[in-house]
Amino acid sequence: MDVDEGDHGEIGLAAVVRLTKYLIPGNPSIGVTELQRQDVQGQWNVCELLKNLFATQDEEAIFEHYHTKKEGVNEFHRLLWPGFPIPFILKTKHEKKEEADEEQLVYLKKKTVHTSVAFAWVLWGMSYPRRDPSLRRKSWDFFVRLFEHAVAEAGRLSFRVKCVGLRGALDKMIAINIHQTTVQGRILWTAAVERLLSYQWNVCRLDENNFISSTLQRPNVLDVIYFGLNPANGNPGKLVQSLAHTLMAQFAAWVDEHLPVVALEAEGFQEARQKNRVAKQDALTHAMWKAINWYLHENDFWLF
């Protein structure tokens, strides 16, 4: 049974389930379907997502990129959420289901990936060193647009961090809002680390092809992420790479839990029909938070 047109598809639940499709800012905007269950992440339309990361807008070419690069993207998923399994990609209602296949929670009409995988694609798009710089910039532009939109809509975002270079540092909270997007640098890194970052950071500030505009003493959160992910920054960038990853992972988790806040618009529907057994997905949203805890408490990269 087709529940709706567009991205919606067959529901296989023994009870009423509510699906809501959100449009996330992008060029084009991205359809994200939320299954209102705490154990399943949002499902991002693959084609619309990748059009924000690649130059081509041809759907056949987009899916060729998807199939040839997804294994490499899985490595970036492990960088964001080490130790946690990569979610099984949901089959669409048009894809053949073998006899031995387990039945899914829901079959959507269009190819999707979980939120954690979507952000792994964005991370790959921004930081894979062999990508053309113009495509890395395109991916970065998308991420900035989404991040700034989230701050504007939410009013305030908070992140847990541990000071880079300080052994045994306690977790601290940093917060940004629509009026203040910078934080105190001494919370993020020690004076010794700041000295090691200084030259390359200032090179980026003076280069119009880079995005950094803030200082190390009062860095913009987006500048920290960019500096740590830009492969051109070499060893200085690697010093804050884990910090950039954990900031991005926390943002991904926030987006997944606050889709109504980030969305440009939403379209909800519900359908009750018993056709398939419930098959829970292995990758749960709370795994993202556990991975963040790993970064903050068990990751040796935080130590200098």
C-alpha positions, -999 to 999 in steps of 0.1 A, spaced: 0 0 0 14 34 -9 9 58 20 17 90 1 35 104 -29 70 118 -28 94 101 -3 68 82 16 62 45 11 48 14 27 46 11 64 50 -23 80 40 -18 116 16 -38 138 5 -5 153 -1 31 142 32 48 134 35 85 125 59 96 98 67 132 93 87 146 63 107 177 69 125 199 44 160 208 56 178 239 42 200 232 12 203 238 -25 182 219 -32 164 215 1 166 180 15 137 158 25 142 140 58 116 116 70 112 111 108 98 79 122 86 91 155 104 64 175 134 71 197 153 41 184 154 51 147 172 81 132 158 104 106 160 92 70 177 117 46 169 116 9 201 105 -8 197 122 -41 188 156 -26 216 153 0 243 145 -25 232 173 -49 245 196 -21 279 179 -21 286 173 -58 287 196 -89 263 175 -110 226 177 -105 219 147 -128 203 119 -107 219 91 -125 253 106 -120 245 113 -83 236 77 -77 268 65 -94 287 87 -69 267 72 -41 275 36 -50 312 42 -58 320 63 -28 298 50 0 324 25 13 349 54 17 323 74 34 318 46 59 354 53 71 343 89 79 313 76 98 338 57 120 357 89 126 326 106 139 312 76 158 341 52 165 331 17 177 295 19 166 281 0 136 272 17 104 234 16 100 219 -8 75 206 12 46 169 8 43 156 -7 11 131 12 -9 97 -3 -18 110 -7 -54 141 -27 -45 139 -64 -46 135 -81 -12 150 -116 -11 133 -144 7 160 -144 34 159 -107 41 145 -95 73 115 -72 70 121 -35 77 103 -11 99 91 9 69 97 10 31 101 45 18 97 53 -19 131 70 -23 166 60 -13 176 73 22 204 72 47 203 77 85 213 110 100 246 97 111 254 85 76 242 118 61 267 137 83 294 112 74 288 121 37 291 158 47 323 152 66 337 133 36 326 161 13 344 187 34 376 169 43 385 141 19 419 153 7 416 140 -28 384 160 -36 386 190 -58 388 221 -35 358 236 -52 337 206 -42 350 207 -7 340 243 -6 305 234 -20 301 209 8 313 234 34 289 260 21 261 235 27 272 227 62 276 264 71 241 271 58 226 243 79 246 252 110 238 289 108 201 282 101 200 259 132 215 286 154 191 312 141 160 289 146 171 274 180 185 307 193 213 289 211 234 257 207 256 241 234 285 217 231 305 197 256 343 200 251 375 190 267 405 213 266 430 201 239 465 196 254 454 194 290 457 160 306 429 152 329 408 182 318 372 182 330 344 185 305 332 221 300 302 235 282 304 262 255 274 279 240 268 301 210 237 321 200 226 343 171 244 373 186 276 356 198 291 327 178 326 329 194 338 313 226 369 316 248 398 299 232 414 289 266 384 266 271 392 248 238 430 245 240 460 252 262 485 281 256 510 256 243 486 243 217 476 278 208 512 286 199 514 256 177 482 266 159 490 303 156 509 304 124 486 283 102 455 298 118 467 333 108 476 321 73 440 310 69 427 343 82 447 362 57 438 339 28 405 349 12 400 314 -1 397 302 35 367 308 58 384 317 91 378 352 103 381 349 141 411 348 164 425 319 184 416 338 216 380 341 206 374 315 179 341 310 160 328 274 164 325 271 127 362 283 123 373 255 147 355 229 127 368 242 94 404 244 107 403 209 120 388 194 89 407 212 62 434 188 50 455 217 38 462 227 75 485 197 80 498 189 116 483 221 132 449 210 118 453 175 132 458 189 167 422 200 167 408 174 144 392 154 172 377 186 186 362 193 151 348 158 149 331 159 183 316 193 176 302 180 143 290 148 159 272 167 186 256 190 160 244 159 140 228 145 172 211 178 179 198 180 144 184 145 145 166 153 178 153 187 167 142 182 131 110 203 137 132 232 148 156 230 118 130 223 91 117 248 66 84 230 66 69 197 76 43 173 62 29 146 85 7 116 80 -2 84 97 -13 50 86 -23 19 105 -18 -14 87 -3 -47 98 18 -62 70 53 -68 82 69 -75 116 88 -47 133 125 -50 126 145 -24 146 174 -8 130 209 -15 146 220 21 146 201 40 172 202 78 178 216 74 213 247 57 199 257 91 187 257 104 222 277 74 234 303 81 208 305 117 219 312 105 254 340 83 240 356 114 225 354 133 257 365 107 281 385 80 263 401 96 233 439 100 236 439 127 209 426 151 236 459 147 254 490 168 244 
